[in-house]
């Protein structure tokens, strides 16, 4: 997935940096970037929050990088 690689490189991060934040191996993350493995929804959510973008943007569904308005957490 080119978007994942672009987002990572735009933030001057390595695959190892992102993998550590996600709690996965660098090799596992690499498979997401190359499209060899599908990205689980829980990882997509973490990536969207981390990069402050939408899952649609990460998946290439939209070119709008700005995230959707998020619900406020209820106490």
N, C-alpha and C positions, 0 to 999 in steps of 0.2 A: 504494500500500500504506500504509494508515493507520498500521500498526505502525512502519514505518520513520520516518515523520514524527514520530510520538509519541516514539520513542526519541531521535531527533535533538533535538527540542525539549526533552525532559526533561533532556537534557545541555547545554542552552543552546548548541547548535551551529547553524551555518548549513549550507545545502547545499554551499556552497563549501568549508567546513571538512572535511566528510566526503569530498567528491569528491577533495580534495587528498590525504587520507590513503589513499584507494583508488587514486590514480593515474589518475583519470578526470576528464572535464570536469564542470562543474556541471550543464550541460544533460543530459548522459548520466545523472547521478545523479537529476536531477529526473524523468526518464522512469521510473526504477525506483520512485520514490515515488508517482507517479501511476498506475502500472500499465500505462503505455504500452509498456514493454519488459519482457521477462522478465529476471530477475536471474541472471547466470551463477553457477554453483556456486562458483567461486573468489572471487567478490565476496561471496556469502552467507557463506562461511567467514570471510572477513575481518571482515564486519559482526558475526557471532556472537562472534568473539573480541574485537573492539573494544568491543561493548556487554556482554560477559560474559553472554550469553544463548544460547539454542539456535536453530538454523535453524528448527525447528518453531515456535518462538514468533514469529520474524520473519515467517514465512509464514502465521501465524494458525491453525496446526494445533492448538496448545495454548495455554492461557492461563497456563501455568506459566512464569514468566520465568526462573527459576533454570536454569542450563545443566546438561546431563547431565555425569556424571563423565567427565573426559577421560583418555585414555590418556597414560601418561608416555612421553616420547620415549626411544627406545632409542639408546644411544651407538654 
